């Protein structure tokens, strides 16, 4: 599928499948723009993808909200002694630091785990991104709670020039599409092999369900050209 087809799908509030590359995680994620997320999106990611449903945000929003990466939060915690700090992930097997930050629920959820409540938390975060007339940190602190059921992922400040993960790729695509730079993403898993879904099976799923399948290495080439 072409980049234009992928961007058009995202602008319609539809999914794309995004492969990060054979030399990285070699995984395919379902990706949708957070501003369009509905309970149906969450249910489909839960049932058809099966991985961890996360929300990616751009680095600027994270900075405005005072958010940091989880590995840095834990490393700087006085409640983690020297032995516990040995557990903190340095470089992951695929070559990067994890992009995880805190996990959140919106305050107007009950447990926060249902499809409806996760969709609400994610969509409200996208609304916060678009709100240009208020103190975003105050709104965030008063409307979201942690720990919750939606893990936040922070995109690298330099996006694809610094890190080549689904977090950065999905935010880069939002930028190209002219959408809020907040996404919902979920890894596709294989219940037969108990591993990540192969690119071959992911492409078949994409074809059967008329969902654009996009190779992230094409984004890397585009980013280098610009």
N, C-alpha and C positions, 0 to 999 in steps of 0.2 A: 504494500500500500504506500501511496505517496504521502509526503508531509502535508500537503494541502488537504488530503482526505482525512488524515488524523486530526488536523486542526479544526476542520469542519465538524467532525464528530464531537469533539470537545465543546465547541461553541453551541452545539445542539443539546448539550447535557447528556450525551451518550458516552459509552465506554470506548477506550482504545486498549489494546494489549501492547505493552512496552517491554521489549527485551533489552537488558542492559549491555550484554556482550559476552562472547565466549570466554574472554580472558578475565572476567570479573566474577560476579555471583553466578552468571549464566542462568538467570531466572527471568521469568515473564511475570509482570504484574498487571493486574487490572487497574486502570487509572480513569478517574472521572473528576471534573472540575467541582470543587467543594461547593461553589455557589449554587449548583444545580442538584445537589445530593438529596435524595428522597429515601424513605425506608426501603423502597424496592431496590435501590442501588445497593444498600447495605446487605439486604437479604441475598441478592445475587452474588455479591462478593463472598459472603459467608458460605453459600451453598456450592457455587461453581468454582470459586478460587480456593477457599479454604485456609488461606494463610492468615497472617495478622493484619487486621484492618487498621491502618494508621492514617494520620493526617500530616501532610507535608506543608510547611510554611516557609516563606522566603526569609532570608537572614535579616533583612531590615525590620520586618514585623517582629521577629524574635527579639531583636535588640531593643525595639521600642517597648516591648512588654517586659524587658528585664530577664528574659529566658536564657538559659545556658544549656550546653550539652550535659547529659546525665553523667558521663564519665568525669566531667570537670566538677559537677556538683558533688559527686561522691568523693573525689580526690580532695576537695577542699573542706569536706565535712569533718568537724572535730569529733563526731560520733563514730567515725571509721578509724580504727587503730591501724598500725603498720601492717599487721597481718591481713586485715580485711581489705586494705588498699591493694594488696597483691592480687586480689580477685578482679580488679577493675581492668576491663579490656583495653589493651594498647592498640596495636594494629590487628584488625581482624584477618582471617585467612585470605579474604579477597583483596586485601591491600589497603584498606582505609580504616579510619576511626569510625565507630557507629555514629549515626546522626540522631540517635534518640535523645529527647529531652524529657520533660515530665509527662505524665498522663493526666487527662482531664475529663470531667463531666461538666455540662452546663448545670447551673444551680437549680434549674426548673426540671430536672430529671429525678427519677426515683432511685433505681439502682444504676441507671446509665448504660446498661448492657443491651437492652432491646434494640431491634433494628430501628424502631421509631426514635428512641432516645439518642442513639449514636448519630443518626442522621441529623437530629436537631442540634446536637453539640457541634457537629462539623459545619452545618449550614450557618450557625450563629458565629462561628469563628470566621467564616468567609464574609459575613455581614460586617464584622468588626474590621476586617481588612479594608473594606470599601468605605467605612465611616471616616470621612476626612474632617469632620467638624467637631470632634470631641477628643478628650484625653483617652487614648486607646488603653493605656496601662490601667487607668482607674476603672474603665469598663471591664477589662479583662479580670482584674482582681475582685470586682464586685459581682461578676456574673458567672465565673467558672471556678470549679473546685478541683483540688488534687489531693490524693491520687484518684484517678478515674478510669474509665474504660476506653478512652481514645488516646493512644500514644501519639505524642507530638514528635515530628521529625523536623530538624532545622537544616535547611539547605545551606551549603557552603556559601560564604560571601561572594566568592568568585564563580559560583556555579560550576560549569563544566571545565573551567580552567584550573580548578582546584580539586574536584572530586567527580567521579563518573558513576554515581549511584542513581537509583530510581528516584530518590528524593530530589536531586538536582535536575535530572532529566525531566521529571514531571513539572517542576517549577519553570524550567526553561521553556517547555511547551506552552504553559499558561501565558508566559510573557509574549511568545510569538503569536498566540491566539488573541491577545488583548483582553485576557480574563484575569480575575483576581488570582494572585499568586498563592493559592491555597488549594491543595488537592487531597482526595481520598485515594489511597492505593492499597493493594492487597496482593500478596504473592499467590501464584497459581501452583497448587500441589497436586500430586498424583496419588489417588487412594489405592491404586493397584501396585505401584512400585514403592510407595511410601517415601518418595523423594520429590524434588521439584518437578513440575510438569515439563516434559521435554519441549523443545521448540517445535518439533514436528506435530505433537499433539496440540500444542497451543495454536499453531497455525490452522489446524483442522477445526478446532473450536471456533476460531475467529471466522473461518469461512462458513461454517455451519450456522453461525449466529449473526453473520453480516456485521462483524466488528473489525475495524481497521487494526492490523497488526503492524507495529512499527519497530524497526531495528534502531536502538539507541546509538549505534556507531555512526549512523547518518547524522544524528544531532551533533556528535562530536566533530565531525567534518565541517558541518555548518558553522559551529561555534568558532572553529579555527579560522575559517574564511572571513569571519566578521570580528 
